[in-house]
Amino acid sequence: MSVVTLTINDELVSAQEGQTLLSVLQERGIEVPTLCHLDGLSERGGCRLCMVEMEGSGRLQAACVTQVQEGMVVSTHSERLVKYRRMILELLFSERNHVCAVCVMNGHCELQWEAAKIGMDHVRYEYLNPDLPMDASHERFVVDHNRCILCTRCVRVCDEIEGAHVWDVMGRGVNSRTIVDLNQPWGTSQSCTSCGKCVQVCPTGALFSKGATVAEMEKQHNFLRWILDGREKKIWSYENGK
Amino acid sequence: MPKVRFATAWLGGCSGCHMSFLDLDEKLIELADKIELVYSPIADAKEFPENVDVTLVEGAVANIDNLKLAKEIRKRSRLVVSFGDCAVTGNVPSLRNKLGVDDVLTAVYHEGPGRHPTGGDEIMPQLLPKVLPLHQVIHVDAFLPGCPPDPDRIWAAVNALLAGEPLVLEPEMRTFG
């Protein structure tokens, strides 16, 4: 594989051809916020938090869906980018009912933490306060649309890793909703294997285990690496601490 | 050095932020040397006074009394701080926003036991159509998130404000919830 050289924040960097810009940033410890990205799933470029500036292009590019190119000149933390990232987070908070104080994921939520990291101490937009349902018809899990940010990690993990494709997205724009099968109660789904992968990858309190109350839900993503290492590299066991 | 004229106010909230403020414990003694508490739910003052230097406001703006007090606070304070998630985001009180005032009153009072207040009768202040964060009603100078903000956050914020510095908290100290 050939090597390409690019400039990131005024520093020359080499990367493998075909790598995404986001993976190069992460390798080099340059932290850009992400929500829809999850190591082990396909990229979606939906949340737009990892947007970067690129010389010669007026448009901002999402680093997760941009491949590195020879001679690329990239800036990751300009004033404009930080301003837009904060705006995106504020819009996410205003669009649905993210009331952290009474959320199962309080203290463990990726959305809550990204907001704190970027310095979002209040939301300048009007809250929409939509009237959204919860579906607790599944034996073990609950979906709360009030907390959903439409990152589609659930859709991708169910399709790509579990192979069931129970989840999908219905509607457009502000009316978009994640749905089960043909938009039916989760508990009536015949394709759902109840594996719980969607719950574990969900960054917010939109998907959680039944019985969890405020701040009790914690999620872990390690299983994705284990499954993919087994499938792709035939690694089935890990040394202690790996 | 003259003492800072300091106030705290309680709008639509549970008073948990004030409880957390009291959890400053022995630091309150240190604070008492620097401030004069001119208005607070824990002080005996009926009217919000003039010429206040710093006011911490707990709670969302849920009814016309909250709205009136918020405007008074703004007029008479040099610095207004949204104190806790209800003031900052609307938080738990704003959960009623998707229901509409009539439906809320019907569910809680008309269909509940006993006589119901009607609102607007000067006994119960009329509810606003939507519960609002403080900054949507008046200009707010600084934000202190948390439900409630724990005493460490409050101490960091109060010290910055008394020193006349901008309120910039560490990420761990500015999470909602």
Chai-1 contact restraints between the chains, C-beta under 6 A:
chainA,res_idxA,chainB,res_idxB,connection_type,confidence,min_distance_angstrom,max_distance_angstrom,comment,restraint_id
A,V99,B,N91,contact,1.0,0.0,6.0,A-B,restraint_1
A,C100,B,F176,contact,1.0,0.0,6.0,A-B,restraint_2
A,C100,B,G177,contact,1.0,0.0,6.0,A-B,restraint_3
A,A101,B,D85,contact,1.0,0.0,6.0,A-B,restraint_4
A,A101,B,N91,contact,1.0,0.0,6.0,A-B,restraint_5
A,A101,B,C147,contact,1.0,0.0,6.0,A-B,restraint_6
A,A101,B,G177,contact,1.0,0.0,6.0,A-B,restraint_7
A,N106,B,G177,contact,1.0,0.0,6.0,A-B,restraint_8
A,Q112,B,T175,contact,1.0,0.0,6.0,A-B,restraint_9
A,Q112,B,F176,contact,1.0,0.0,6.0,A-B,restraint_10
A,A116,B,P171,contact,1.0,0.0,6.0,A-B,restraint_11
A,A116,B,R174,contact,1.0,0.0,6.0,A-B,restraint_12
A,A116,B,T175,contact,1.0,0.0,6.0,A-B,restraint_13
A,K117,B,P171,contact,1.0,0.0,6.0,A-B,restraint_14
A,D121,B,F143,contact,1.0,0.0,6.0,A-B,restraint_15
A,D121,B,P145,contact,1.0,0.0,6.0,A-B,restraint_16
A,D121,B,R174,contact,1.0,0.0,6.0,A-B,restraint_17
A,H122,B,V88,contact,1.0,0.0,6.0,A-B,restraint_18
A,H122,B,H135,contact,1.0,0.0,6.0,A-B,restraint_19
A,H122,B,F143,contact,1.0,0.0,6.0,A-B,restraint_20
A,N129,B,N97,contact,1.0,0.0,6.0,A-B,restraint_21
A,N129,B,K98,contact,1.0,0.0,6.0,A-B,restraint_22
A,D131,B,K98,contact,1.0,0.0,6.0,A-B,restraint_23
